[in-house]
Amino acid sequence: MRYKSIILFIIVIMTLLILLVNSSLFQENAAKAASHYYVRSHYASSEFTFLKIVYDADNSNYTVTYRDKTEQQFSFTMAPRYFPVFVRYDPLVNHL
């Protein structure tokens, strides 16, 4: 009987995790956190402020926009859709 309750508990937890990963709240926060880490690690000397995050349904990407101290805006593209932790486009690669 204990074995069945453990299996049921694992199934419930896995179902909740699947629902959580598919929610836009999780995806937006993952994209925001990953882009924040990327900006801080690659452009530590620059001061960027987070502005907004937008989901682009046509390309299945998240666009995360930051502003620097000169009020110029930069948008990083984060992918893939369900776990957006990779920077697909960095507008500053050849600009700094």
Secondary structure, 3 states (H helix, E strand, C coil): CHHHHHHHHHHHHHHHHHHHHCCHHHHHHHHHHHHHHHHHHHCCCCCCEEEEEEEECCCCEEEEEEECCCCCEEEEEEECCCCCCEEEECCCCCCC
